[in-house]
Amino acid sequence: MNISKEQGLLIAYGGRPYIPPREVHKDFFAHIGFNAFKASGVRCELPFPIFRLSDSRKSEYFVSVRELAKAIADKEEKAKSEYRKFRS
């Protein structure tokens, strides 16, 4: 069975299409502090957007599993390309 990155992430995150940044941080960005990670997202410095569902400053941020999967695929493709250049 061949599943996409998006499907794999959906399975990993219990079928939720939008997940809190804290979970993404824990799984992929634990090498930096959470506040720095979240601030990077607010400044659009992450390879995927984070967003709020309301305009309230107290509302929670979310990450789209689809956008996270795209970002992972892009980074993987770049790494593969660099690897192929190195190996040839």
PDB file of N, CA, C and O in Angstrom:
ATOM      1  N   MET A   1       0.850  -1.182   0.000  1.00  0.00           N
ATOM      2  CA  MET A   1       0.000   0.000   0.000  1.00  0.00           C
ATOM      3  C   MET A   1       0.890   1.238   0.000  1.00  0.00           C
ATOM      4  O   MET A   1       1.835   1.336   0.782  1.00  0.00           O
ATOM      5  N   ASN A   2       0.583   2.161  -0.869  1.00  0.00           N
ATOM      6  CA  ASN A   2       1.362   3.390  -0.995  1.00  0.00           C
ATOM      7  C   ASN A   2       0.467   4.570  -0.610  1.00  0.00           C
ATOM      8  O   ASN A   2      -0.502   4.870  -1.307  1.00  0.00           O
ATOM      9  N   ILE A   3       0.792   5.233   0.494  1.00  0.00           N
ATOM     10  CA  ILE A   3      -0.010   6.378   0.917  1.00  0.00           C
ATOM     11  C   ILE A   3       0.804   7.651   0.748  1.00  0.00           C
ATOM     12  O   ILE A   3       2.034   7.636   0.801  1.00  0.00           O
ATOM     13  N   SER A   4       0.100   8.740   0.547  1.00  0.00           N
ATOM     14  CA  SER A   4       0.769  10.030   0.367  1.00  0.00           C
ATOM     15  C   SER A   4       1.236  10.573   1.715  1.00  0.00           C
ATOM     16  O   SER A   4       0.835  10.090   2.774  1.00  0.00           O
ATOM     17  N   LYS A   5       2.080  11.573   1.648  1.00  0.00           N
ATOM     18  CA  LYS A   5       2.532  12.232   2.877  1.00  0.00           C
ATOM     19  C   LYS A   5       1.344  12.820   3.632  1.00  0.00           C
ATOM     20  O   LYS A   5       1.263  12.735   4.857  1.00  0.00           O
ATOM     21  N   GLU A   6       0.428  13.417   2.878  1.00  0.00           N
ATOM     22  CA  GLU A   6      -0.747  14.010   3.515  1.00  0.00           C
ATOM     23  C   GLU A   6      -1.578  12.942   4.222  1.00  0.00           C
ATOM     24  O   GLU A   6      -2.018  13.148   5.353  1.00  0.00           O
ATOM     25  N   GLN A   7      -1.794  11.811   3.568  1.00  0.00           N
ATOM     26  CA  GLN A   7      -2.558  10.734   4.198  1.00  0.00           C
ATOM     27  C   GLN A   7      -1.840  10.213   5.440  1.00  0.00           C
ATOM     28  O   GLN A   7      -2.472   9.945   6.461  1.00  0.00           O
ATOM     29  N   GLY A   8      -0.527  10.070   5.351  1.00  0.00           N
ATOM     30  CA  GLY A   8       0.245   9.613   6.504  1.00  0.00           C
ATOM     31  C   GLY A   8       0.141  10.568   7.675  1.00  0.00           C
ATOM     32  O   GLY A   8       0.002  10.145   8.823  1.00  0.00           O
ATOM     33  N   LEU A   9       0.209  11.867   7.380  1.00  0.00           N
ATOM     34  CA  LEU A   9       0.078  12.859   8.451  1.00  0.00           C
ATOM     35  C   LEU A   9      -1.333  12.860   9.025  1.00  0.00           C
ATOM     36  O   LEU A   9      -1.513  13.001  10.235  1.00  0.00           O
ATOM     37  N   LEU A  10      -2.332  12.704   8.165  1.00  0.00           N
ATOM     38  CA  LEU A  10      -3.708  12.630   8.664  1.00  0.00           C
ATOM     39  C   LEU A  10      -3.868  11.452   9.621  1.00  0.00           C
ATOM     40  O   LEU A  10      -4.508  11.574  10.666  1.00  0.00           O
ATOM     41  N   ILE A  11      -3.288  10.321   9.261  1.00  0.00           N
ATOM     42  CA  ILE A  11      -3.349   9.155  10.144  1.00  0.00           C
ATOM     43  C   ILE A  11      -2.619   9.461  11.450  1.00  0.00           C
ATOM     44  O   ILE A  11      -3.133   9.185  12.534  1.00  0.00           O
ATOM     45  N   ALA A  12      -1.430  10.026  11.344  1.00  0.00           N
ATOM     46  CA  ALA A  12      -0.628  10.326  12.534  1.00  0.00           C
ATOM     47  C   ALA A  12      -1.324  11.303  13.474  1.00  0.00           C
ATOM     48  O   ALA A  12      -1.168  11.217  14.692  1.00  0.00           O
ATOM     49  N   TYR A  13      -2.089  12.228  12.913  1.00  0.00           N
ATOM     50  CA  TYR A  13      -2.766  13.235  13.724  1.00  0.00           C
ATOM     51  C   TYR A  13      -4.252  12.926  13.911  1.00  0.00           C
ATOM     52  O   TYR A  13      -5.064  13.834  14.088  1.00  0.00           O
ATOM     53  N   GLY A  14      -4.592  11.662  13.870  1.00  0.00           N
ATOM     54  CA  GLY A  14      -5.951  11.242  14.206  1.00  0.00           C
ATOM     55  C   GLY A  14      -7.016  11.706  13.242  1.00  0.00           C
ATOM     56  O   GLY A  14      -8.168  11.880  13.639  1.00  0.00           O
ATOM     57  N   GLY A  15      -6.663  11.912  11.978  1.00  0.00           N
ATOM     58  CA  GLY A  15      -7.641  12.323  10.977  1.00  0.00           C
ATOM     59  C   GLY A  15      -7.978  13.800  10.986  1.00  0.00           C
ATOM     60  O   GLY A  15      -8.849  14.245  10.239  1.00  0.00           O
ATOM     61  N   ARG A  16      -7.297  14.565  11.826  1.00  0.00           N
ATOM     62  CA  ARG A  16      -7.590  16.004  11.917  1.00  0.00           C
ATOM     63  C   ARG A  16      -6.880  16.750  10.789  1.00  0.00           C
ATOM     64  O   ARG A  16      -5.662  16.629  10.654  1.00  0.00           O
ATOM     65  N   PRO A  17      -7.604  17.515   9.980  1.00  0.00           N
ATOM     66  CA  PRO A  17      -6.960  18.251   8.891  1.00  0.00           C
ATOM     67  C   PRO A  17      -6.202  19.493   9.360  1.00  0.00           C
ATOM     68  O   PRO A  17      -5.339  20.000   8.643  1.00  0.00           O
ATOM     69  N   TYR A  18      -6.515  19.982  10.551  1.00  0.00           N
ATOM     70  CA  TYR A  18      -5.844  21.151  11.117  1.00  0.00           C
ATOM     71  C   TYR A  18      -5.370  20.782  12.515  1.00  0.00           C
ATOM     72  O   TYR A  18      -6.129  20.247  13.323  1.00  0.00           O
ATOM     73  N   ILE A  19      -4.107  21.076  12.786  1.00  0.00           N
ATOM     74  CA  ILE A  19      -3.528  20.668  14.063  1.00  0.00           C
ATOM     75  C   ILE A  19      -2.870  21.864  14.748  1.00  0.00           C
ATOM     76  O   ILE A  19      -2.413  22.790  14.078  1.00  0.00           O
ATOM     77  N   PRO A  20      -2.822  21.846  16.072  1.00  0.00           N
ATOM     78  CA  PRO A  20      -2.169  22.934  16.795  1.00  0.00           C
ATOM     79  C   PRO A  20      -0.664  22.954  16.512  1.00  0.00           C
ATOM     80  O   PRO A  20      -0.047  21.895  16.390  1.00  0.00           O
ATOM     81  N   PRO A  21      -0.077  24.127  16.408  1.00  0.00           N
ATOM     82  CA  PRO A  21       1.362  24.235  16.160  1.00  0.00           C
ATOM     83  C   PRO A  21       2.213  23.494  17.188  1.00  0.00           C
ATOM     84  O   PRO A  21       3.306  23.030  16.862  1.00  0.00           O
ATOM     85  N   ARG A  22       1.734  23.380  18.407  1.00  0.00           N
ATOM     86  CA  ARG A  22       2.525  22.692  19.436  1.00  0.00           C
ATOM     87  C   ARG A  22       2.822  21.245  19.022  1.00  0.00           C
ATOM     88  O   ARG A  22       3.903  20.731  19.310  1.00  0.00           O
ATOM     89  N   GLU A  23       1.881  20.595  18.357  1.00  0.00           N
ATOM     90  CA  GLU A  23       2.100  19.214  17.921  1.00  0.00           C
ATOM     91  C   GLU A  23       3.112  19.152  16.780  1.00  0.00           C
ATOM     92  O   GLU A  23       3.953  18.254  16.738  1.00  0.00           O
ATOM     93  N   VAL A  24       3.028  20.105  15.859  1.00  0.00           N
ATOM     94  CA  VAL A  24       3.994  20.165  14.755  1.00  0.00           C
ATOM     95  C   VAL A  24       5.381  20.456  15.319  1.00  0.00           C
ATOM     96  O   VAL A  24       6.371  19.857  14.899  1.00  0.00           O
ATOM     97  N   HIS A  25       5.440  21.369  16.262  1.00  0.00           N
ATOM     98  CA  HIS A  25       6.715  21.705  16.904  1.00  0.00           C
ATOM     99  C   HIS A  25       7.326  20.471  17.545  1.00  0.00           C
ATOM    100  O   HIS A  25       8.503  20.178  17.335  1.00  0.00           O
ATOM    101  N   LYS A  26       6.545  19.755  18.316  1.00  0.00           N
ATOM    102  CA  LYS A  26       7.038  18.567  19.028  1.00  0.00           C
ATOM    103  C   LYS A  26       7.559  17.519  18.042  1.00  0.00           C
ATOM    104  O   LYS A  26       8.587  16.889  18.291  1.00  0.00           O
ATOM    105  N   ASP A  27       6.860  17.333  16.940  1.00  0.00           N
ATOM    106  CA  ASP A  27       7.214  16.271  15.995  1.00  0.00           C
ATOM    107  C   ASP A  27       8.319  16.643  15.016  1.00  0.00           C
ATOM    108  O   ASP A  27       9.067  15.770  14.577  1.00  0.00           O
ATOM    109  N   PHE A  28       8.437  17.923  14.664  1.00  0.00           N
ATOM    110  CA  PHE A  28       9.364  18.299  13.596  1.00  0.00           C
ATOM    111  C   PHE A  28      10.352  19.412  13.943  1.00  0.00           C
ATOM    112  O   PHE A  28      11.364  19.558  13.257  1.00  0.00           O
ATOM    113  N   PHE A  29      10.091  20.194  14.977  1.00  0.00           N
ATOM    114  CA  PHE A  29      10.920  21.364  15.268  1.00  0.00           C
ATOM    115  C   PHE A  29      11.347  21.435  16.728  1.00  0.00           C
ATOM    116  O   PHE A  29      11.550  22.526  17.260  1.00  0.00           O
ATOM    117  N   ALA A  30      11.483  20.296  17.376  1.00  0.00           N
ATOM    118  CA  ALA A  30      11.829  20.274  18.802  1.00  0.00           C
ATOM    119  C   ALA A  30      13.212  20.859  19.078  1.00  0.00           C
ATOM    120  O   ALA A  30      13.547  21.135  20.230  1.00  0.00           O
ATOM    121  N   HIS A  31      14.014  21.049  18.039  1.00  0.00           N
ATOM    122  CA  HIS A  31      15.365  21.602  18.214  1.00  0.00           C
ATOM    123  C   HIS A  31      15.352  23.095  18.534  1.00  0.00           C
ATOM    124  O   HIS A  31      16.376  23.651  18.931  1.00  0.00           O
ATOM    125  N   ILE A  32      14.195  23.751  18.362  1.00  0.00           N
ATOM    126  CA  ILE A  32      14.066  25.156  18.758  1.00  0.00           C
ATOM    127  C   ILE A  32      12.947  25.261  19.789  1.00  0.00           C
ATOM    128  O   ILE A  32      12.089  24.382  19.868  1.00  0.00           O
ATOM    129  N   GLY A  33      12.954  26.310  20.560  1.00  0.00           N
ATOM    130  CA  GLY A  33      11.906  26.505  21.554  1.00  0.00           C
ATOM    131  C   GLY A  33      10.558  26.764  20.900  1.00  0.00           C
ATOM    132  O   GLY A  33      10.486  27.267  19.779  1.00  0.00           O
ATOM    133  N   PHE A  34       9.490  26.413  21.611  1.00  0.00           N
ATOM    134  CA  PHE A  34       8.153  26.580  21.041  1.00  0.00           C
ATOM    135  C   PHE A  34       7.837  28.041  20.755  1.00  0.00           C
ATOM    136  O   PHE A  34       7.270  28.352  19.707  1.00  0.00           O
ATOM    137  N   ASN A  35       8.190  28.944  21.665  1.00  0.00           N
ATOM    138  CA  ASN A  35       7.878  30.357  21.434  1.00  0.00           C
ATOM    139  C   ASN A  35       8.587  30.888  20.192  1.00  0.00           C
ATOM    140  O   ASN A  35       8.009  31.669  19.436  1.00  0.00           O
ATOM    141  N   ALA A  36       9.830  30.472  19.975  1.00  0.00           N
ATOM    142  CA  ALA A  36      10.560  30.887  18.767  1.00  0.00           C
ATOM    143  C   ALA A  36       9.906  30.295  17.526  1.00  0.00           C
ATOM    144  O   ALA A  36       9.791  30.963  16.499  1.00  0.00           O
ATOM    145  N   PHE A  37       9.478  29.043  17.624  1.00  0.00           N
ATOM    146  CA  PHE A  37       8.790  28.386  16.509  1.00  0.00           C
ATOM    147  C   PHE A  37       7.504  29.126  16.158  1.00  0.00           C
ATOM    148  O   PHE A  37       7.252  29.431  14.993  1.00  0.00           O
ATOM    149  N   LYS A  38       6.700  29.410  17.168  1.00  0.00           N
ATOM    150  CA  LYS A  38       5.424  30.096  16.947  1.00  0.00           C
ATOM    151  C   LYS A  38       5.656  31.495  16.381  1.00  0.00           C
ATOM    152  O   LYS A  38       4.949  31.920  15.467  1.00  0.00           O
ATOM    153  N   ALA A  39       6.634  32.206  16.914  1.00  0.00           N
ATOM    154  CA  ALA A  39       6.948  33.547  16.407  1.00  0.00           C
ATOM    155  C   ALA A  39       7.386  33.478  14.950  1.00  0.00           C
ATOM    156  O   ALA A  39       7.031  34.349  14.156  1.00  0.00           O
ATOM    157  N   SER A  40       8.151  32.453  14.591  1.00  0.00           N
ATOM    158  CA  SER A  40       8.558  32.283  13.190  1.00  0.00           C
ATOM    159  C   SER A  40       7.338  32.082  12.305  1.00  0.00           C
ATOM    160  O   SER A  40       7.285  32.595  11.187  1.00  0.00           O
ATOM    161  N   GLY A  41       6.368  31.343  12.799  1.00  0.00           N
ATOM    162  CA  GLY A  41       5.138  31.135  12.037  1.00  0.00           C
ATOM    163  C   GLY A  41       4.350  32.415  11.852  1.00  0.00           C
ATOM    164  O   GLY A  41       3.840  32.687  10.765  1.00  0.00           O
ATOM    165  N   VAL A  42       4.248  33.197  12.906  1.00  0.00           N
ATOM    166  CA  VAL A  42       3.522  34.471  12.831  1.00  0.00           C
ATOM    167  C   VAL A  42       4.206  35.414  11.838  1.00  0.00           C
ATOM    168  O   VAL A  42       3.533  36.182  11.151  1.00  0.00           O
ATOM    169  N   ARG A  43       5.541  35.359  11.759  1.00  0.00           N
ATOM    170  CA  ARG A  43       6.293  36.209  10.823  1.00  0.00           C
ATOM    171  C   ARG A  43       6.416  35.584   9.430  1.00  0.00           C
ATOM    172  O   ARG A  43       7.152  36.092   8.583  1.00  0.00           O
ATOM    173  N   CYS A  44       5.696  34.483   9.194  1.00  0.00           N
ATOM    174  CA  CYS A  44       5.705  33.781   7.890  1.00  0.00           C
ATOM    175  C   CYS A  44       7.098  33.284   7.514  1.00  0.00           C
ATOM    176  O   CYS A  44       7.466  33.310   6.340  1.00  0.00           O
ATOM    177  N   GLU A  45       7.871  32.835   8.490  1.00  0.00           N
ATOM    178  CA  GLU A  45       9.223  32.335   8.246  1.00  0.00           C
ATOM    179  C   GLU A  45       9.294  30.814   8.214  1.00  0.00           C
ATOM    180  O   GLU A  45      10.358  30.255   7.944  1.00  0.00           O
ATOM    181  N   LEU A  46       8.191  30.139   8.481  1.00  0.00           N
ATOM    182  CA  LEU A  46       8.156  28.680   8.394  1.00  0.00           C
ATOM    183  C   LEU A  46       7.839  28.286   6.950  1.00  0.00           C
ATOM    184  O   LEU A  46       7.332  29.111   6.190  1.00  0.00           O
ATOM    185  N   PRO A  47       8.126  27.051   6.560  1.00  0.00           N
ATOM    186  CA  PRO A  47       7.835  26.635   5.185  1.00  0.00           C
ATOM    187  C   PRO A  47       6.357  26.312   4.954  1.00  0.00           C
ATOM    188  O   PRO A  47       5.997  25.760   3.914  1.00  0.00           O
ATOM    189  N   PHE A  48       5.508  26.652   5.915  1.00  0.00           N
ATOM    190  CA  PHE A  48       4.061  26.459   5.809  1.00  0.00           C
ATOM    191  C   PHE A  48       3.394  27.538   6.658  1.00  0.00           C
ATOM    192  O   PHE A  48       3.993  28.032   7.613  1.00  0.00           O
ATOM    193  N   PRO A  49       2.161  27.906   6.318  1.00  0.00           N
ATOM    194  CA  PRO A  49       1.488  28.952   7.101  1.00  0.00           C
ATOM    195  C   PRO A  49       0.883  28.412   8.397  1.00  0.00           C
ATOM    196  O   PRO A  49       0.511  27.243   8.492  1.00  0.00           O
ATOM    197  N   ILE A  50       0.796  29.290   9.383  1.00  0.00           N
ATOM    198  CA  ILE A  50      -0.029  29.021  10.558  1.00  0.00           C
ATOM    199  C   ILE A  50      -1.107  30.097  10.550  1.00  0.00           C
ATOM    200  O   ILE A  50      -0.889  31.201  10.052  1.00  0.00           O
ATOM    201  N   PHE A  51      -2.268  29.769  11.105  1.00  0.00           N
ATOM    202  CA  PHE A  51      -3.383  30.708  11.016  1.00  0.00           C
ATOM    203  C   PHE A  51      -4.335  30.520  12.185  1.00  0.00           C
ATOM    204  O   PHE A  51      -4.350  29.487  12.853  1.00  0.00           O
ATOM    205  N   ARG A  52      -5.128  31.561  12.405  1.00  0.00           N
ATOM    206  CA  ARG A  52      -6.192  31.518  13.410  1.00  0.00           C
ATOM    207  C   ARG A  52      -7.525  31.427  12.677  1.00  0.00           C
ATOM    208  O   ARG A  52      -7.667  31.916  11.556  1.00  0.00           O
ATOM    209  N   LEU A  53      -8.490  30.801  13.320  1.00  0.00           N
ATOM    210  CA  LEU A  53      -9.821  30.702  12.728  1.00  0.00           C
ATOM    211  C   LEU A  53     -10.700  31.890  13.076  1.00  0.00           C
ATOM    212  O   LEU A  53     -11.779  32.055  12.507  1.00  0.00           O
ATOM    213  N   SER A  54     -10.248  32.718  14.008  1.00  0.00           N
ATOM    214  CA  SER A  54     -10.985  33.937  14.322  1.00  0.00           C
ATOM    215  C   SER A  54      -9.989  35.083  14.449  1.00  0.00           C
ATOM    216  O   SER A  54      -8.778  34.866  14.484  1.00  0.00           O
ATOM    217  N   ASP A  55     -10.504  36.283  14.517  1.00  0.00           N
ATOM    218  CA  ASP A  55      -9.641  37.456  14.613  1.00  0.00           C
ATOM    219  C   ASP A  55      -9.189  37.753  16.042  1.00  0.00           C
ATOM    220  O   ASP A  55      -8.394  38.668  16.261  1.00  0.00           O
ATOM    221  N   SER A  56      -9.677  37.003  16.994  1.00  0.00           N
ATOM    222  CA  SER A  56      -9.310  37.220  18.388  1.00  0.00           C
ATOM    223  C   SER A  56      -7.842  36.881  18.619  1.00  0.00           C
ATOM    224  O   SER A  56      -7.359  35.845  18.162  1.00  0.00           O
ATOM    225  N   ARG A  57      -7.146  37.745  19.320  1.00  0.00           N
ATOM    226  CA  ARG A  57      -5.733  37.496  19.630  1.00  0.00           C
ATOM    227  C   ARG A  57      -5.573  36.313  20.577  1.00  0.00           C
ATOM    228  O   ARG A  57      -4.481  35.758  20.704  1.00  0.00           O
ATOM    229  N   LYS A  58      -6.653  35.929  21.238  1.00  0.00           N
ATOM    230  CA  LYS A  58      -6.596  34.808  22.171  1.00  0.00           C
ATOM    231  C   LYS A  58      -6.899  33.470  21.498  1.00  0.00           C
ATOM    232  O   LYS A  58      -6.735  32.415  22.111  1.00  0.00           O
ATOM    233  N   SER A  59      -7.333  33.510  20.258  1.00  0.00           N
ATOM    234  CA  SER A  59      -7.675  32.250  19.592  1.00  0.00           C
ATOM    235  C   SER A  59      -6.421  31.461  19.233  1.00  0.00           C
ATOM    236  O   SER A  59      -5.346  32.029  19.035  1.00  0.00           O
ATOM    237  N   GLU A  60      -6.577  30.168  19.155  1.00  0.00           N
ATOM    238  CA  GLU A  60      -5.479  29.236  18.891  1.00  0.00           C
ATOM    239  C   GLU A  60      -5.058  29.306  17.426  1.00  0.00           C
ATOM    240  O   GLU A  60      -5.881  29.531  16.539  1.00  0.00           O
ATOM    241  N   TYR A  61      -3.785  29.111  17.195  1.00  0.00           N
ATOM    242  CA  TYR A  61      -3.267  28.967  15.837  1.00  0.00           C
ATOM    243  C   TYR A  61      -3.418  27.516  15.396  1.00  0.00           C
ATOM    244  O   TYR A  61      -3.516  26.608  16.222  1.00  0.00           O
ATOM    245  N   PHE A  62      -3.437  27.313  14.076  1.00  0.00           N
ATOM    246  CA  PHE A  62      -3.503  25.974  13.504  1.00  0.00           C
ATOM    247  C   PHE A  62      -2.554  25.857  12.330  1.00  0.00           C
ATOM    248  O   PHE A  62      -2.129  26.853  11.744  1.00  0.00           O
ATOM    249  N   VAL A  63      -2.228  24.605  12.000  1.00  0.00           N
ATOM    250  CA  VAL A  63      -1.432  24.270  10.825  1.00  0.00           C
ATOM    251  C   VAL A  63      -2.263  23.300   9.996  1.00  0.00           C
ATOM    252  O   VAL A  63      -2.834  22.350  10.531  1.00  0.00           O
ATOM    253  N   SER A  64      -2.329  23.539   8.699  1.00  0.00           N
ATOM    254  CA  SER A  64      -3.017  22.629   7.789  1.00  0.00           C
ATOM    255  C   SER A  64      -2.123  21.421   7.522  1.00  0.00           C
ATOM    256  O   SER A  64      -0.956  21.576   7.161  1.00  0.00           O
ATOM    257  N   VAL A  65      -2.667  20.230   7.697  1.00  0.00           N
ATOM    258  CA  VAL A  65      -1.915  19.011   7.399  1.00  0.00           C
ATOM    259  C   VAL A  65      -1.498  19.010   5.930  1.00  0.00           C
ATOM    260  O   VAL A  65      -0.398  18.569   5.598  1.00  0.00           O
ATOM    261  N   ARG A  66      -2.357  19.494   5.064  1.00  0.00           N
ATOM    262  CA  ARG A  66      -2.036  19.549   3.628  1.00  0.00           C
ATOM    263  C   ARG A  66      -0.811  20.426   3.377  1.00  0.00           C
ATOM    264  O   ARG A  66       0.084  20.038   2.627  1.00  0.00           O
ATOM    265  N   GLU A  67      -0.767  21.604   3.999  1.00  0.00           N
ATOM    266  CA  GLU A  67       0.369  22.517   3.811  1.00  0.00           C
ATOM    267  C   GLU A  67       1.644  21.956   4.440  1.00  0.00           C
ATOM    268  O   GLU A  67       2.734  22.129   3.895  1.00  0.00           O
ATOM    269  N   LEU A  68       1.510  21.289   5.577  1.00  0.00           N
ATOM    270  CA  LEU A  68       2.663  20.652   6.210  1.00  0.00           C
ATOM    271  C   LEU A  68       3.212  19.552   5.306  1.00  0.00           C
ATOM    272  O   LEU A  68       4.426  19.434   5.138  1.00  0.00           O
ATOM    273  N   ALA A  69       2.330  18.751   4.726  1.00  0.00           N
ATOM    274  CA  ALA A  69       2.757  17.678   3.820  1.00  0.00           C
ATOM    275  C   ALA A  69       3.473  18.248   2.599  1.00  0.00           C
ATOM    276  O   ALA A  69       4.482  17.699   2.157  1.00  0.00           O
ATOM    277  N   LYS A  70       2.954  19.350   2.055  1.00  0.00           N
ATOM    278  CA  LYS A  70       3.609  19.999   0.906  1.00  0.00           C
ATOM    279  C   LYS A  70       5.006  20.481   1.285  1.00  0.00           C
ATOM    280  O   LYS A  70       5.956  20.308   0.522  1.00  0.00           O
ATOM    281  N   ALA A  71       5.128  21.081   2.459  1.00  0.00           N
ATOM    282  CA  ALA A  71       6.430  21.591   2.905  1.00  0.00           C
ATOM    283  C   ALA A  71       7.425  20.448   3.078  1.00  0.00           C
ATOM    284  O   ALA A  71       8.589  20.571   2.698  1.00  0.00           O
ATOM    285  N   ILE A  72       6.971  19.346   3.645  1.00  0.00           N
ATOM    286  CA  ILE A  72       7.847  18.183   3.815  1.00  0.00           C
ATOM    287  C   ILE A  72       8.261  17.642   2.454  1.00  0.00           C
ATOM    288  O   ILE A  72       9.430  17.322   2.241  1.00  0.00           O
ATOM    289  N   ALA A  73       7.311  17.540   1.535  1.00  0.00           N
ATOM    290  CA  ALA A  73       7.616  17.035   0.187  1.00  0.00           C
ATOM    291  C   ALA A  73       8.614  17.942  -0.523  1.00  0.00           C
ATOM    292  O   ALA A  73       9.528  17.457  -1.190  1.00  0.00           O
ATOM    293  N   ASP A  74       8.445  19.248  -0.385  1.00  0.00           N
ATOM    294  CA  ASP A  74       9.376  20.198  -1.016  1.00  0.00           C
ATOM    295  C   ASP A  74      10.786  20.041  -0.455  1.00  0.00           C
ATOM    296  O   ASP A  74      11.757  20.014  -1.210  1.00  0.00           O
ATOM    297  N   LYS A  75      10.898  19.939   0.864  1.00  0.00           N
ATOM    298  CA  LYS A  75      12.217  19.766   1.493  1.00  0.00           C
ATOM    299  C   LYS A  75      12.842  18.433   1.078  1.00  0.00           C
ATOM    300  O   LYS A  75      14.046  18.359   0.831  1.00  0.00           O
ATOM    301  N   GLU A  76      12.031  17.392   1.001  1.00  0.00           N
ATOM    302  CA  GLU A  76      12.534  16.080   0.592  1.00  0.00           C
ATOM    303  C   GLU A  76      13.032  16.118  -0.853  1.00  0.00           C
ATOM    304  O   GLU A  76      14.090  15.570  -1.165  1.00  0.00           O
ATOM    305  N   GLU A  77      12.271  16.761  -1.726  1.00  0.00           N
ATOM    306  CA  GLU A  77      12.664  16.855  -3.139  1.00  0.00           C
ATOM    307  C   GLU A  77      13.968  17.630  -3.286  1.00  0.00           C
ATOM    308  O   GLU A  77      14.833  17.249  -4.075  1.00  0.00           O
ATOM    309  N   LYS A  78      14.110  18.713  -2.533  1.00  0.00           N
ATOM    310  CA  LYS A  78      15.349  19.492  -2.575  1.00  0.00           C
ATOM    311  C   LYS A  78      16.532  18.645  -2.104  1.00  0.00           C
ATOM    312  O   LYS A  78      17.603  18.677  -2.709  1.00  0.00           O
ATOM    313  N   ALA A  79      16.337  17.897  -1.038  1.00  0.00           N
ATOM    314  CA  ALA A  79      17.406  17.038  -0.516  1.00  0.00           C
ATOM    315  C   ALA A  79      17.771  15.949  -1.523  1.00  0.00           C
ATOM    316  O   ALA A  79      18.949  15.639  -1.700  1.00  0.00           O
ATOM    317  N   LYS A  80      16.773  15.369  -2.180  1.00  0.00           N
ATOM    318  CA  LYS A  80      17.032  14.340  -3.199  1.00  0.00           C
ATOM    319  C   LYS A  80      17.824  14.918  -4.361  1.00  0.00           C
ATOM    320  O   LYS A  80      18.751  14.286  -4.867  1.00  0.00           O
ATOM    321  N   SER A  81      17.454  16.119  -4.780  1.00  0.00           N
ATOM    322  CA  SER A  81      18.152  16.775  -5.886  1.00  0.00           C
ATOM    323  C   SER A  81      19.614  17.025  -5.528  1.00  0.00           C
ATOM    324  O   SER A  81      20.508  16.759  -6.332  1.00  0.00           O
ATOM    325  N   GLU A  82      19.854  17.533  -4.333  1.00  0.00           N
ATOM    326  CA  GLU A  82      21.224  17.778  -3.884  1.00  0.00           C
ATOM    327  C   GLU A  82      22.001  16.469  -3.768  1.00  0.00           C
ATOM    328  O   GLU A  82      23.186  16.415  -4.097  1.00  0.00           O
ATOM    329  N   TYR A  83      21.346  15.434  -3.307  1.00  0.00           N
ATOM    330  CA  TYR A  83      21.987  14.128  -3.181  1.00  0.00           C
ATOM    331  C   TYR A  83      22.392  13.594  -4.554  1.00  0.00           C
ATOM    332  O   TYR A  83      23.502  13.092  -4.729  1.00  0.00           O
ATOM    333  N   ARG A  84      21.486  13.704  -5.522  1.00  0.00           N
ATOM    334  CA  ARG A  84      21.792  13.230  -6.880  1.00  0.00           C
ATOM    335  C   ARG A  84      22.957  14.001  -7.484  1.00  0.00           C
ATOM    336  O   ARG A  84      23.803  13.414  -8.159  1.00  0.00           O
ATOM    337  N   LYS A  85      23.012  15.303  -7.251  1.00  0.00           N
ATOM    338  CA  LYS A  85      24.137  16.109  -7.752  1.00  0.00           C
ATOM    339  C   LYS A  85      25.445  15.645  -7.124  1.00  0.00           C
ATOM    340  O   LYS A  85      26.464  15.540  -7.807  1.00  0.00           O
ATOM    341  N   PHE A  86      25.415  15.374  -5.852  1.00  0.00           N
ATOM    342  CA  PHE A  86      26.609  14.941  -5.138  1.00  0.00           C
ATOM    343  C   PHE A  86      27.066  13.569  -5.613  1.00  0.00           C
ATOM    344  O   PHE A  86      28.265  13.321  -5.739  1.00  0.00           O
ATOM    345  N   ARG A  87      26.115  12.679  -5.878  1.00  0.00           N
ATOM    346  CA  ARG A  87      26.430  11.301  -6.251  1.00  0.00           C
ATOM    347  C   ARG A  87      26.822  11.139  -7.718  1.00  0.00           C
ATOM    348  O   ARG A  87      27.341  10.089  -8.097  1.00  0.00           O
ATOM    349  N   SER A  88      26.588  12.151  -8.548  1.00  0.00           N
ATOM    350  CA  SER A  88      26.937  11.990  -9.970  1.00  0.00           C
ATOM    351  C   SER A  88      28.281  12.575 -10.316  1.00  0.00           C
ATOM    352  O   SER A  88      28.702  12.513 -11.471  1.00  0.00           O
TER     353      SER A  88
END
